[in-house]
Every structure is written in C-alpha cells, then in structure tokens.
C-alpha cells in the first residue's frame, strides 16, 4: 500500500510539472522519481534527471545493484539484462525473473538400494545472485540388504537390518531456467552418522564366534562419517513452493567395517522426490 501511494504521488508530480517521469523502485528503500537516461545507464549506475523547484533539473545516479526495477511511461517495467542488452522491458507472468530466497527448506523421500530414506534440510543463500547456499541436513535411512549365507552348504539367502541417523552440513550450487521456471542444482553434504545393526538372522554363527569376536565383527551399533550428494531439479508450483526430483547417493566411511557389511549398503544410491519451500523476496 505504501508503494502504491508513493507511485501515485510521483505520477501526479509528473503530470503537474508537464514532464513524463520514471519511477525507480529500490531494494529496501523508498522509490525515486526522475527522467532516466537509458543510453547513459548501461554500466553499473542508473542515471536520471530530477526536477527541482526552480524549474531546472539535477543529474543524479543510483547504483544499479540497488534498483529492483524502473516503472517507465506509466506502466512499463524495465529490467537490467546485462551489459550488452542493457535495460529492457519486462515480459513474464511473474515479476521476478529469478526467484530470490533468503532461506530455503526441503523435505524428501528417497528409494535407494535395498531400502529407503527420508531427509530434511535448511539452507541459506549467501551470494547476491542466489546461486550458492549453505545449510544443514538430517537424515534417517533404513536398509535390509540380501547377502549369501555364511554356511556354504546352506544355499539360502540371508539378510541383516540396518538403520542410520545422520546429520551434518551441506552446500548447494544452482542455476535457474526462466523458460521452464525450474532450478537445476547439485549439492554435497558431510556429517556424522549413528548406525544400528540387527544380525539376528545369524544367531547360530554369532554364538559360535563368541562374544568378543562378535562385538568386533558384528557390532550392534557404530559411529561413522557420512557424505551425500544430489543432482536434480525443482520446479516452481506456486510462489515459494517447489517440487523436487533428484538422483541421490550416500556413502558411509567406517574406521572398522563390519564383517558382512556389503558395498551396496555402504554406498547406496537411488532417486528422491520431495518439496522445497521458502519465502520469495520481491
């Protein structure tokens, strides 16, 4: 409402003065009124002439990074399109060509080798172009891989149960497609993970090994490092809400690997679907 009132005042000022004025809308500051010099404003500054009470005008400028858009000729919005193209009329159904986020939150479900996982994350965009973000994640993973039986004379296939709770830091690099209204991204996370194992399928063998060897070779729990990566895209559903699809991979780094812990369970991969949400800045 405040912006609309300011725009009305500036438009009335332009009519009363007999000159057409542009309205320069700034990030976090009040708009400015004046006649923009488009040919002179192809660099890092936007030049404009502002009328004064004596009837003359002052040549002023404002840094381009502070300008959100320019309202020119009544209702035409002008956006900066780079040094080559300069300022061009905006054409699009949503105002921001690239959605701007301060914070972005995500929740997803993944189907991976021999199991599944769910995770949640929070990320803050740290650069001016909103292409790099850092944050934290938490993940729960459950697998039940199939492995060959320990006893050679038994042709059956056995399993063990494996659950993981992991948390850590992550970083993301992303790019935006204006035509598809979609972010494409790659992220990487690193943290700690608490593992729990259930070897009850091997109860007879565990009794034969004895308690001391069992604890070393078939532990019930263990701490480890975890890294994860994701390559995917999230498409805009509505303002501030996105559908996320990605290829995801996870790796666990142990100081001592359990005896029958198979490689596909140590480095599982698969596909994930989820949602991302965050307030878009105007």
C-alpha positions as CSV (number, residue, x, y, z in Angstrom):
1,X,0.0,0.0,0.0
2,X,2.8,2.4,0.8
3,X,4.4,1.8,-2.6
4,X,1.2,2.4,-4.4
5,X,0.7,5.7,-2.6
6,X,4.3,6.8,-3.4
7,X,3.8,5.8,-7.1
8,X,0.6,7.9,-7.2
9,X,2.3,10.9,-5.8
10,X,5.2,10.6,-8.3
11,X,2.8,10.2,-11.2
12,X,0.8,13.3,-10.1
13,X,4.1,15.2,-9.7
14,X,5.0,14.3,-13.3
15,X,1.6,15.5,-14.6
16,X,1.7,18.8,-12.7
17,X,5.2,19.5,-13.9
18,X,4.3,18.8,-17.5
19,X,7.1,16.2,-17.8
20,X,6.9,12.5,-18.0
21,X,8.8,10.9,-15.1
22,X,10.0,7.5,-14.4
23,X,9.8,5.8,-11.0
24,X,12.9,3.9,-9.8
25,X,11.9,1.2,-7.3
26,X,14.8,0.3,-5.0
27,X,15.5,-2.6,-2.8
28,X,14.6,-1.8,0.9
29,X,14.4,2.0,0.1
30,X,11.7,4.5,-1.0
31,X,11.3,4.9,-4.7
32,X,12.9,7.8,-6.6
33,X,11.3,9.9,-9.3
34,X,13.0,11.4,-12.3
35,X,13.7,11.0,-16.0
36,X,16.0,8.0,-16.6
37,X,18.8,8.4,-19.2
38,X,18.8,4.9,-20.7
39,X,21.7,5.4,-23.1
40,X,23.9,6.6,-20.3
41,X,22.9,3.8,-17.9
42,X,24.4,0.8,-19.4
43,X,27.1,0.4,-16.7
44,X,26.9,-0.1,-13.0
45,X,24.9,3.1,-12.4
46,X,21.5,4.3,-13.4
47,X,21.5,8.0,-14.3
48,X,18.4,10.1,-14.1
49,X,17.4,13.8,-14.0
50,X,15.4,15.0,-11.1
51,X,13.3,18.2,-11.3
52,X,13.8,21.0,-8.7
53,X,11.6,23.8,-7.6
54,X,13.4,26.4,-9.7
55,X,12.4,24.5,-12.9
56,X,15.8,23.2,-13.6
57,X,16.9,19.5,-13.2
58,X,19.8,17.8,-11.4
59,X,21.7,14.9,-13.0
60,X,21.8,12.2,-10.4
61,X,22.7,8.5,-10.3
62,X,22.0,5.4,-8.2
63,X,24.0,2.1,-8.1
64,X,22.3,-0.5,-10.3
65,X,22.5,-3.2,-7.7
66,X,20.1,-1.1,-5.5
67,X,17.5,-0.9,-8.3
68,X,14.7,-3.5,-8.3
69,X,13.0,-2.2,-11.5
70,X,12.0,1.0,-13.2
71,X,8.4,2.0,-13.9
72,X,8.7,3.9,-17.2
73,X,6.0,5.5,-19.3
74,X,3.2,4.9,-16.8
75,X,3.1,1.2,-16.5
76,X,6.1,-0.3,-18.4
77,X,8.6,-2.1,-16.1
78,X,12.2,-2.1,-17.2
79,X,14.8,-4.7,-16.0
80,X,18.5,-4.9,-16.5
81,X,19.5,-7.7,-18.9
82,X,23.3,-7.4,-18.9
83,X,25.9,-5.0,-20.3
84,X,25.1,-6.0,-23.9
85,X,21.3,-5.6,-23.8
86,X,21.1,-3.0,-21.1
87,X,17.7,-2.1,-19.8
88,X,14.8,-4.0,-21.5
89,X,11.0,-4.1,-20.9
90,X,10.0,-6.9,-18.6
91,X,7.9,-9.7,-20.2
92,X,6.7,-12.5,-18.0
93,X,3.8,-13.7,-15.8
94,X,5.7,-13.3,-12.6
95,X,7.7,-10.3,-11.7
96,X,11.0,-11.7,-10.5
97,X,12.8,-13.3,-13.4
98,X,14.8,-15.3,-10.9
99,X,13.1,-16.1,-7.6
100,X,15.1,-14.7,-4.7
101,X,15.3,-16.6,-1.4
102,X,17.0,-15.8,1.8
103,X,16.2,-19.2,3.4
104,X,15.1,-22.4,1.6
105,X,13.7,-25.5,3.4
106,X,13.4,-29.0,1.9
107,X,11.9,-32.4,2.8
108,X,12.3,-35.5,0.6
109,X,11.8,-39.3,0.4
110,X,14.3,-41.5,-1.4
111,X,14.2,-45.0,-2.7
112,X,17.7,-46.5,-2.6
113,X,19.4,-49.9,-3.0
114,X,17.7,-52.4,-0.6
115,X,15.9,-49.7,1.4
116,X,14.7,-46.1,1.7
117,X,15.5,-42.8,3.4
118,X,13.9,-39.6,4.4
119,X,15.7,-36.3,5.0
120,X,15.1,-32.6,5.8
121,X,17.3,-29.6,5.3
122,X,17.5,-25.9,5.8
123,X,19.7,-23.7,3.6
124,X,20.6,-20.0,3.4
125,X,21.5,-18.4,0.1
126,X,24.8,-16.5,0.7
127,X,25.6,-14.7,-2.6
128,X,23.8,-11.8,-4.4
129,X,22.8,-14.0,-7.4
130,X,21.2,-16.6,-5.1
131,X,23.2,-19.4,-6.7
132,X,25.1,-20.7,-3.7
133,X,23.6,-21.9,-0.5
134,X,24.9,-23.4,2.8
135,X,23.0,-25.1,5.5
136,X,22.4,-28.3,7.4
137,X,20.6,-31.6,7.0
138,X,19.2,-34.5,9.0
139,X,18.5,-38.0,7.5
140,X,17.0,-41.3,8.5
141,X,17.9,-44.4,6.5
142,X,16.7,-48.0,6.6
143,X,18.0,-50.9,4.6
144,X,17.7,-54.7,4.6
145,X,20.2,-56.0,2.0
146,X,20.4,-59.6,0.9
147,X,23.7,-61.5,1.2
148,X,24.9,-65.0,0.7
149,X,24.6,-67.3,3.7
150,X,27.7,-67.8,5.8
151,X,27.5,-71.6,5.8
152,X,28.4,-72.8,2.3
153,X,26.2,-75.9,2.5
154,X,23.1,-73.7,3.0
155,X,22.0,-72.2,-0.3
156,X,19.5,-69.8,1.2
157,X,19.9,-66.0,1.1
158,X,20.0,-64.2,4.4
159,X,19.7,-60.5,5.4
160,X,20.6,-58.1,8.1
161,X,18.7,-54.9,9.2
162,X,20.5,-51.6,9.2
163,X,19.2,-48.2,10.4
164,X,21.1,-44.9,10.3
165,X,20.5,-41.4,11.7
166,X,22.8,-38.8,10.2
167,X,23.2,-35.1,10.4
168,X,25.7,-32.5,9.1
169,X,26.4,-29.6,6.9
170,X,25.7,-29.2,3.2
171,X,26.3,-26.8,0.3
172,X,24.4,-26.3,-3.0
173,X,25.1,-24.6,-6.3
174,X,22.1,-24.0,-8.5
175,X,21.0,-22.3,-11.8
176,X,17.6,-21.1,-12.9
177,X,15.8,-21.7,-16.2
178,X,13.4,-18.8,-16.9
179,X,11.6,-20.7,-19.7
180,X,11.0,-23.8,-17.5
181,X,10.6,-21.9,-14.2
182,X,13.0,-24.6,-12.8
183,X,16.1,-24.6,-10.7
184,X,18.8,-27.2,-11.6
185,X,21.2,-27.9,-8.8
186,X,24.0,-30.1,-7.3
187,X,24.6,-30.3,-3.6
188,X,27.0,-32.1,-1.3
189,X,26.8,-32.9,2.4
190,X,29.2,-34.2,5.0
191,X,28.5,-35.2,8.6
192,X,28.3,-37.9,11.2
193,X,26.0,-40.9,11.3
194,X,24.9,-43.4,14.0
195,X,24.4,-46.9,12.7
196,X,22.4,-49.7,14.3
197,X,22.6,-53.4,13.0
198,X,20.4,-56.4,13.7
199,X,22.3,-59.6,13.0
200,X,19.6,-61.9,14.5
201,X,19.5,-64.0,11.2
202,X,23.0,-65.2,12.1
203,X,22.3,-66.1,15.7
204,X,23.8,-69.6,15.4
205,X,27.0,-68.2,13.8
206,X,27.3,-65.4,16.4
207,X,27.1,-68.0,19.3
208,X,29.9,-70.0,17.6
209,X,32.1,-66.9,17.3
210,X,31.8,-65.9,20.9
211,X,31.0,-62.5,22.5
212,X,34.4,-60.9,22.0
213,X,34.7,-61.6,18.3
214,X,31.0,-60.9,17.7
215,X,31.4,-57.3,19.1
216,X,34.3,-56.6,16.7
217,X,33.0,-58.3,13.6
218,X,29.2,-57.9,14.0
219,X,28.6,-54.8,16.2
220,X,25.1,-53.8,17.2
221,X,25.9,-50.1,16.7
222,X,28.7,-47.9,15.4
223,X,29.5,-44.3,14.6
224,X,30.8,-43.3,11.2
225,X,31.2,-40.4,8.8
226,X,28.6,-39.9,6.1
227,X,28.7,-37.9,2.8
228,X,25.9,-37.5,0.4
229,X,25.3,-35.9,-3.0
230,X,22.3,-35.0,-5.1
231,X,21.9,-33.9,-8.7
232,X,18.4,-32.8,-9.6
233,X,15.9,-30.0,-10.3
234,X,13.0,-28.4,-8.5
235,X,10.2,-26.8,-10.5
236,X,8.0,-23.9,-9.2
237,X,4.5,-25.0,-8.3
238,X,3.4,-21.7,-6.8
239,X,5.1,-18.7,-5.2
240,X,7.5,-20.1,-2.7
241,X,6.7,-23.8,-3.3
242,X,8.6,-26.2,-5.5
243,X,8.5,-29.9,-6.4
244,X,11.9,-31.6,-6.2
245,X,13.2,-34.6,-8.2
246,X,16.8,-35.8,-8.0
247,X,19.3,-38.6,-8.3
248,X,20.9,-39.1,-4.9
249,X,23.9,-41.0,-3.5
250,X,25.1,-41.7,0.0
251,X,28.4,-43.0,1.4
252,X,29.4,-44.2,4.9
253,X,33.1,-44.1,6.0
254,X,33.9,-46.5,8.8
255,X,37.1,-46.9,10.8
256,X,36.3,-50.6,11.1
257,X,33.9,-52.1,8.6
258,X,31.5,-54.9,10.0
259,X,32.3,-58.4,8.7
260,X,29.3,-58.9,6.4
261,X,28.6,-55.2,5.6
262,X,28.3,-55.2,1.8
263,X,29.4,-52.5,-0.5
264,X,26.0,-51.7,-1.9
265,X,24.8,-50.9,1.6
266,X,27.9,-48.8,2.2
267,X,27.4,-46.7,-0.9
268,X,23.7,-46.8,-1.8
269,X,22.1,-44.6,-4.4
270,X,18.7,-44.0,-5.9
271,X,16.1,-41.4,-6.7
272,X,14.3,-38.9,-4.4
273,X,11.2,-36.8,-4.6
274,X,10.2,-34.0,-2.3
275,X,9.2,-30.4,-1.7
276,X,11.1,-27.2,-1.2
277,X,9.7,-24.1,0.2
278,X,10.8,-20.7,1.2
279,X,9.7,-17.0,1.1
280,X,10.5,-15.3,-2.2
281,X,11.7,-11.8,-1.9
282,X,10.2,-9.2,-4.2
